[in-house]
C-alpha cells in the first residue's frame, strides 16, 4: 500500500504531464520508497495496455526490480526490465515502449541512455533519483524537462519513515595530496592511504566505541581494501565478509542471508551496496571511502537509516565526507541546471552557520542574538570562541552540522578544518596555517 506522500508524488508527476512535460524526474530521498512508486506507475501503464521499458544501470538490480514489480502486480508481459547497456544493443528487437522509466536517473545523460531515448521519441519518460545531479555538478536539463520534488529527508525522519541518526567523524587517514581524476578521487592513491595498519586499527576501535555489536555496512575504496578490511575485522573477533558484484550469485546470496540472520556483523564492499541494491536492515554505516560524489555519499551514509521502532542509526565517517557535502539529511535545492562550480557542493546558496562546543564537541546552530550556550553540556561561550592551539587537540567529534567555508584560522575547530582552510589559501601544510595568517615565521 502506498504511503500518502508517495500518492501525492505520483499525482505531481501526472500534473507535470498534463502541463506539457514529456520527461519529468521524480526526486525523493534514499529510503523514501522510490521502487514502489515506479512499480505503481508501471502497473497503471500496463493495466491500460501500454508497453513499459524499465532501465537500470547494473545487472544486480534486474532480478530485484522484477521481483518487486511482480509482487506489486505489474503485468510483466507488457514490461521489460533490463540493463541500459542491453537495451541499447537490442533496440531493433524491443517492442516500442509507451513509457520509459529510468532508475537512478542521475546516470541518464550517458550515451547508452540517450541512444534508447532517441530510438523511441514518441515514448513518455520518467526518472527517479535522490540526487538529480551529475558528479561534475551538471544538471539533467538536457534529458528531463521537469523536476517533481517529494518530501525531504528531515520530514521522513520526523514522520518515522527513516530512522534518526548520530554522526561521528573521527579522521583516521591523511588524505593530503590525493589525486583527482574525472572529478573523483583516484582509487590507487586513496587505497594506499587506507591500506595502513593504523587505519585498520582505528576503524575497529571506533566501531567498538560507537556501534559495538551493531550490524554495519563498511564502504571501502577498492576491492583489495574491502577484502583487507573484512580480514582485519574478523581477526579482531568481529565477524565480517567482503562482497562484490563479481562473486557468483550463490555466494552473494549466502553472504546476504548470513548478514540477515546476524551471523555476519560487518559487510565490507566498494559500491555494490549503494544504488538500489537491496540488503537487510543495518544500524551502522562505516565510511572509509572519500568521495566527491554527493549521490554516492548520500546513498552510502543513509543506508543504515531504514526505519525500525526505537532504532537510532550510527554513521562513522572516516573520510571527512560531511565537510564536502554537509549532513546526509541536509535540505538541498535542486535544479535542472545543476550547480555552478563556485557553489562547491554547498547545501544551499546560503552558508550554514554552526557552532561547535569546545568542551563536548557537540555542533549546533547558534541563536541569532545573545551568547551561545551548548544544548548538550551547558557550556557558556565567551565573547570570542576558543581556537585550536596545537595539532594534538584533535579528538573524536559527534557531527550535527558544519561550516564549509573558513574565512580565517579562528573559524577552524580541528585539524581537518585547518587542512580545508590551508588548501583554500594555497598553504602546503595545515600546520603552517596559523603561522602564516598570524604573521609569524
C-alpha positions, 0 to 999 in steps of 0.5 A: 500500500502506498504511503500518502506522500508517495500518492501525492508524488505520483499525482505531481508527476501526472500534473507535470504531464498534463502541463506539457512535460514529456520527461519529468524526474521524480526526486525523493530521498534514499529510503523514501520508497522510490521502487514502489512508486515506479512499480505503481506507475508501471502497473497503471501503464500496463493495466491500460495496455501500454508497453513499459521499458524499465532501465537500470544501470547494473545487472544486480538490480534486474532480478530485484526490480522484477521481483518487486514489480511482480509482487506489486502486480505489474503485468510483466508481459507488457514490461521489460526490465533490463540493463541500459547497456542491453537495451541499447544493443537490442533496440531493433528487437524491443517492442516500442515502449509507451513509457520509459522509466529510468532508475537512478536517473542521475546516470541518464545523460550517458550515451547508452541512455540517450541512444534508447531515448532517441530510438523511441521519441514518441515514448513518455519518460520518467526518472527517479533519483535522490540526487538529480545531479551529475558528479561534475555538478551538471544538471539533467536539463538536457534529458528531463524537462521537469523536476517533481520534488517529494518530501525531504529527508528531515520530514521522513525522519520526523514522520518515522519513515527513516530512522534518526541518526548520530554522526561521528567523524573521527579522521583516521587517514591523511588524505593530503595530496590525493589525486583527482581524476574525472572529478573523483578521487583516484582509487590507487592513491586513496587505497594506499592511504587506507591500506595502513595498519593504523587505519585498520586499527582505528576503524575497529576501535571506533566501531567498538566505541560507537556501534559495538555489536551493531550490524554495519555496512563498511564502504571501502575504496577498492576491492583489495581494501574491502577484502583487507578490511573484512580480514582485519575485522574478523581477526579482531573477533568481529565477524565480517565478509567482503562482497562484490558484484563479481562473486557468483550469485550463490555466494552473494546470496549466502553472504546476504542471508548470513548478514540477515540472520546476524551471523555476519556483523560487518559487510565490507564492499566498494559500491555494490551496496549503494544504488538500489541494491537491496540488503537487510536492515543495518544500524551502522554505516562505516565510511572509509571511502572519500568521495566527491560524489554527493549521490554516492555519499548520500546513498552510502551514509543513509543506508543504515537509516531504514526505519525500525521502532526505537532504532537510532542509526550510527554513521562513522565517517572516516573520510571527512565526507560531511565537510564536502557535502554537509549532513546526509539529511541536509535540505538541498535545492535542486535544479535542472541546471545543476550547480555552478562550480563556485557553489562547491557542493554547498547545501544551499546558496546560503552558508550554514552557520554552526557552532561547535562546543569546545568542551563536548564537541557537540555542533549546533546552530547558534541563536541569532542574538545573545551568547551561545550556550551548548544544548548538550553540556551547558557550556557558556561561550565567551565573547570570542570562541576558543581556537585550536592551539596545537595539532594534538587537540584533535579528538573524536567529534559527534557531527550535527552540522558544519561550516564549509567555508573558513574565512580565517584560522579562528573559524577552524575547530580541528585539524581537518578544518585547518587542512580545508582552510590551508588548501583554500589559501594555497598553504602546503601544510595545515600546520603552517596555517596559523603561522602564516595568517598570524604573521609569524615565521 
